[in-house]
Amino acid sequence: MNTDYNLYKIFLYLFEEKSISKTANKLYVSQPAISYSLKELENQLGYTLFYRNSKGIEPTIEAKELYGYISTAFNILEDAEERLKNLNNLKTGSIRIGITSHIEFFYLSKYILNFRKLFPGIKFEFVHKSSSDMVEMLEMRNLDIIIDIMPITNKKNISKLSLSKVHTCFCYNREILKDIKIKKIEDLLKYPLILPSSSSFIRQKFDEYMIEKNIKLDPVLESDTPEMMLDMIHNGMGVGYLIEDSVLNNDNISIVSFDNKLPTFDVSCFFINDFLTTASKKFIETLKNDK
């Protein structure tokens, strides 16, 4: 837009007040300044916008046509300014979080519930993709935050907030699989196993752990979704490997006690400081204070 914003503002007042003197009073400027600005706008557009009459000024057909566009544009600008104020006041806005489903299931829910109680106008959007895809989305400003157990070590622009350490476990339905007897990690070979997908970070780390012990497991089911794994465990399909917190307080589910310690994982929040919105900054602050 080549035309000065202030010229259009003066035009709007002139159109609505139909008076140069009233417009000057409203805008706290002199009448000659208003007349000069009007002439400047007419010269730039190549049209006469107002005729003088005994009552003041009267808009031309061209001015009436222009008014519809300019008034709409100014209303949009006012709405945008109001929305920005609300964003800063946390009255509205959204937080886009990249996350793996098993972490969301047991870790983030309580923080989101507490945050929403304080700021009910803030919406949450979750994206479930591979860690590499989520990093790309974060750098393209399509995500605000990533919550993951997989470390991001090769990106200097991405900041990290360590949140919690989570433990893994093997578990089963004690009502259906009544004869389960597992004391050592090797005993797992005797039972049907339900494991995370071989492409997942949690499975890769578990496989490394088992290779160190010269043990190779042959699962009857592999899944990308912990919810499906938990459902199969409930149905007695086998012994499953999950994040421990995701199975606590589940009826009929028993956690296997090993002499061996299973792998643990660090849950972390990843973000780019320069890209954070007011809402996402506040949410990260909540995570930091409550961890």
C-alpha positions as CSV (number, residue, x, y, z in Angstrom):
1,M,0.0,0.0,0.0
2,N,1.6,3.3,-1.2
3,T,-1.0,5.6,0.5
4,D,-0.2,6.8,4.0
5,Y,-2.3,5.0,6.6
6,N,-3.1,8.4,8.3
7,L,-4.7,9.7,5.1
8,Y,-7.2,6.9,5.1
9,K,-7.9,7.4,8.8
10,I,-8.7,11.1,8.1
11,F,-10.9,10.0,5.2
12,L,-12.9,7.7,7.5
13,Y,-13.5,10.6,9.9
14,L,-14.5,13.0,7.1
15,F,-16.9,10.4,5.7
16,E,-18.6,9.8,9.0
17,E,-18.6,13.3,10.4
18,K,-19.2,15.0,7.0
19,S,-17.4,18.0,8.4
20,I,-13.8,19.2,8.3
21,S,-14.0,21.1,11.5
22,K,-15.5,18.1,13.5
23,T,-12.8,15.9,12.0
24,A,-10.1,18.3,13.1
25,N,-11.5,18.4,16.6
26,K,-11.8,14.6,16.8
27,L,-8.2,14.1,15.7
28,Y,-6.8,17.2,17.5
29,V,-5.3,18.7,14.4
30,S,-5.9,22.0,12.5
31,Q,-8.6,22.4,9.8
32,P,-6.0,23.4,7.2
33,A,-4.1,20.2,8.0
34,I,-7.2,18.1,7.4
35,S,-7.9,20.0,4.1
36,Y,-4.3,19.4,3.0
37,S,-4.5,15.7,3.8
38,L,-7.7,15.3,1.9
39,K,-6.3,17.0,-1.1
40,E,-3.2,14.8,-0.9
41,L,-5.4,11.6,-0.8
42,E,-7.5,12.8,-3.8
43,N,-4.3,13.5,-5.8
44,Q,-2.9,10.1,-5.0
45,L,-6.2,8.3,-6.0
46,G,-7.1,10.6,-8.9
47,Y,-10.6,11.2,-7.7
48,T,-12.6,13.9,-6.0
49,L,-13.9,12.4,-2.7
50,F,-16.0,15.2,-1.2
51,Y,-18.1,18.1,-2.4
52,R,-18.5,21.2,-0.2
53,N,-22.1,22.3,0.6
54,S,-23.8,24.6,3.1
55,K,-23.9,21.9,5.7
56,G,-20.3,20.8,5.4
57,I,-19.0,18.2,2.9
58,E,-20.8,15.4,1.0
59,P,-19.1,12.2,-0.2
60,T,-18.9,11.5,-3.9
61,I,-19.9,8.1,-5.5
62,E,-16.2,7.2,-5.5
63,A,-15.9,8.1,-1.8
64,K,-18.8,5.8,-0.9
65,E,-17.2,3.0,-2.8
66,L,-13.9,3.5,-1.1
67,Y,-15.5,3.8,2.3
68,G,-16.7,0.2,2.2
69,Y,-13.2,-1.2,1.7
70,I,-11.4,1.2,4.1
71,S,-13.8,0.8,7.0
72,T,-13.6,-3.0,6.6
73,A,-9.8,-2.9,6.6
74,F,-9.7,-0.7,9.7
75,N,-12.2,-3.0,11.5
76,I,-9.9,-6.0,10.7
77,L,-6.9,-4.0,12.1
78,E,-8.8,-3.2,15.3
79,D,-9.7,-6.9,15.7
80,A,-6.1,-7.9,15.1
81,E,-4.9,-5.4,17.8
82,E,-7.5,-6.6,20.2
83,R,-6.6,-10.3,19.6
84,L,-2.9,-9.5,20.2
85,K,-3.8,-7.9,23.5
86,N,-5.8,-11.0,24.4
87,L,-2.9,-13.2,23.4
88,N,-0.6,-11.3,25.7
89,N,-3.1,-11.4,28.5
90,L,-3.6,-15.2,27.9
91,K,-7.3,-14.8,27.3
92,T,-7.0,-16.6,24.0
93,G,-4.4,-18.5,21.9
94,S,-3.2,-22.0,21.3
95,I,-0.2,-24.2,22.1
96,R,0.9,-26.7,19.5
97,I,2.8,-29.6,21.0
98,G,4.6,-32.4,19.3
99,I,4.5,-35.5,21.4
100,T,4.5,-39.3,21.4
101,S,1.3,-40.8,22.7
102,H,2.6,-42.8,25.7
103,I,4.1,-39.6,27.2
104,E,0.9,-37.7,26.7
105,F,-1.0,-40.5,28.3
106,F,0.7,-40.5,31.7
107,Y,2.7,-37.3,32.0
108,L,1.2,-34.2,30.4
109,S,-2.5,-34.6,31.2
110,K,-2.3,-33.1,34.8
111,Y,-0.3,-30.1,33.6
112,I,-2.7,-29.3,30.8
113,L,-5.7,-29.6,33.2
114,N,-4.1,-27.3,35.7
115,F,-3.1,-24.8,33.0
116,R,-6.6,-24.8,31.5
117,K,-8.1,-24.0,34.9
118,L,-5.9,-20.8,35.1
119,F,-6.2,-19.9,31.4
120,P,-9.4,-21.5,30.0
121,G,-9.1,-19.5,26.7
122,I,-5.9,-21.3,25.7
123,K,-6.4,-24.3,23.4
124,F,-4.0,-27.3,23.0
125,E,-3.2,-29.0,19.7
126,F,-1.2,-32.3,19.7
127,V,0.8,-33.6,16.8
128,H,2.0,-37.2,16.7
129,K,4.9,-37.7,14.3
130,S,8.5,-39.0,14.3
131,S,11.0,-37.1,16.3
132,S,12.8,-35.9,13.1
133,D,9.5,-34.7,11.6
134,M,8.6,-32.8,14.8
135,V,12.0,-31.1,14.9
136,E,11.5,-29.9,11.3
137,M,8.0,-28.6,12.3
138,L,9.5,-26.8,15.3
139,E,12.0,-25.1,13.1
140,M,9.3,-24.1,10.6
141,R,7.2,-22.6,13.4
142,N,4.5,-25.3,12.9
143,L,5.0,-26.5,16.5
144,D,5.7,-24.5,19.7
145,I,7.0,-27.3,21.9
146,I,8.2,-30.9,21.6
147,I,7.8,-33.3,24.6
148,D,9.9,-36.4,24.0
149,I,12.2,-39.0,25.5
150,M,14.4,-39.0,22.4
151,P,17.3,-36.6,22.8
152,I,17.8,-33.7,20.3
153,T,21.5,-33.1,20.4
154,N,22.4,-31.7,16.9
155,K,20.4,-28.5,16.9
156,K,22.1,-25.5,18.6
157,N,19.0,-23.3,18.2
158,I,16.8,-25.7,20.2
159,S,16.6,-25.3,23.9
160,K,16.0,-28.2,26.3
161,L,14.2,-28.4,29.7
162,S,14.6,-31.7,31.5
163,L,11.3,-32.6,33.1
164,S,11.3,-36.1,34.6
165,K,12.9,-39.5,34.5
166,V,10.5,-42.4,33.6
167,H,10.9,-46.1,34.2
168,T,10.0,-49.0,32.0
169,C,8.5,-52.3,33.1
170,F,7.1,-55.6,32.0
171,C,3.5,-56.3,33.0
172,Y,0.7,-58.8,32.5
173,N,-2.9,-59.6,33.5
174,R,-2.5,-61.7,36.7
175,E,-6.2,-63.0,36.4
176,I,-5.6,-64.5,33.0
177,L,-1.9,-65.4,33.1
178,K,-1.8,-66.9,36.5
179,D,1.3,-69.1,36.1
180,I,3.7,-66.3,35.2
181,K,7.0,-66.7,37.0
182,I,9.6,-64.2,36.0
183,K,12.6,-63.5,38.3
184,K,15.4,-62.9,35.8
185,I,15.4,-61.1,32.4
186,E,16.1,-64.4,30.7
187,D,12.8,-65.8,31.9
188,L,11.0,-63.5,29.4
189,L,11.9,-66.0,26.7
190,K,9.3,-68.4,28.1
191,Y,6.3,-66.2,27.5
192,P,4.6,-64.4,24.6
193,L,5.8,-60.8,24.5
194,I,4.2,-57.5,23.5
195,L,6.8,-54.9,22.6
196,P,6.8,-51.4,21.1
197,S,7.6,-51.1,17.4
198,S,11.2,-51.8,16.5
199,S,11.4,-48.3,14.9
200,S,10.6,-46.5,18.2
201,F,13.3,-45.0,20.4
202,I,12.1,-46.8,23.5
203,R,12.4,-50.2,21.7
204,Q,15.8,-49.4,20.2
205,K,17.2,-48.7,23.6
206,F,15.6,-51.8,25.0
207,D,17.1,-53.9,22.2
208,E,20.5,-52.4,22.9
209,Y,20.0,-53.3,26.6
210,M,19.2,-56.9,25.7
211,I,22.1,-57.3,23.2
212,E,24.4,-56.4,26.1
213,K,23.0,-59.5,27.8
214,N,23.1,-61.7,24.7
215,I,19.4,-62.1,24.7
216,K,17.2,-61.8,21.6
217,L,13.4,-61.6,22.1
218,D,10.8,-62.7,19.6
219,P,7.6,-60.8,20.3
220,V,4.1,-62.0,19.3
221,L,3.0,-58.4,18.8
222,E,4.7,-55.1,18.1
223,S,2.8,-51.8,18.1
224,D,3.4,-48.0,17.7
225,T,0.5,-47.3,20.1
226,P,0.9,-48.1,23.8
227,E,-2.9,-48.0,24.1
228,M,-3.1,-51.1,21.8
229,M,-0.4,-52.8,23.7
230,L,-2.2,-52.2,27.0
231,D,-5.4,-53.5,25.6
232,M,-3.7,-56.7,24.5
233,I,-2.1,-57.0,27.9
234,H,-5.6,-56.6,29.5
235,N,-6.8,-59.4,27.3
236,G,-4.1,-61.7,28.4
237,M,-2.3,-61.9,25.1
238,G,1.1,-61.8,26.7
239,V,3.7,-59.9,28.8
240,G,4.1,-56.3,27.7
241,Y,6.9,-53.7,27.9
242,L,5.6,-50.2,28.7
243,I,6.3,-47.0,30.6
244,E,5.7,-47.9,34.2
245,D,3.5,-44.9,35.0
246,S,1.1,-45.8,32.2
247,V,0.1,-49.1,33.9
248,L,0.0,-48.1,37.6
249,N,-3.4,-48.4,39.2
250,N,-4.7,-50.6,36.4
251,D,-6.9,-53.4,37.7
252,N,-5.6,-56.9,37.3
253,I,-2.3,-55.7,35.9
254,S,0.8,-56.8,37.7
255,I,4.3,-55.4,37.2
256,V,7.1,-57.9,37.0
257,S,9.9,-57.4,39.6
258,F,13.3,-58.2,38.2
259,D,16.7,-58.6,39.8
260,N,17.9,-56.6,36.7
261,K,17.1,-52.9,36.3
262,L,15.4,-52.0,33.1
263,P,16.2,-48.9,31.0
264,T,15.0,-45.5,32.2
265,F,14.3,-42.5,30.0
266,D,14.4,-38.7,30.4
267,V,11.3,-36.8,29.4
268,S,12.3,-33.4,28.1
269,C,10.7,-30.3,26.6
270,F,12.3,-28.9,23.5
271,F,11.6,-25.4,22.1
272,I,13.1,-22.4,20.2
273,N,13.1,-19.4,22.5
274,D,12.7,-16.8,19.7
275,F,9.6,-18.6,18.4
276,L,7.7,-18.9,21.6
277,T,4.3,-17.2,22.0
278,T,3.1,-15.8,25.3
279,A,1.0,-18.9,25.9
280,S,3.7,-21.4,25.2
281,K,6.2,-19.4,27.4
282,K,3.7,-19.5,30.2
283,F,3.2,-23.3,29.7
284,I,6.9,-24.0,29.8
285,E,7.2,-21.9,32.9
286,T,4.4,-24.1,34.5
287,L,6.3,-27.2,33.6
288,K,9.5,-25.8,35.0
289,N,7.9,-24.8,38.3
290,D,6.0,-28.0,38.8
291,K,8.5,-30.6,37.7
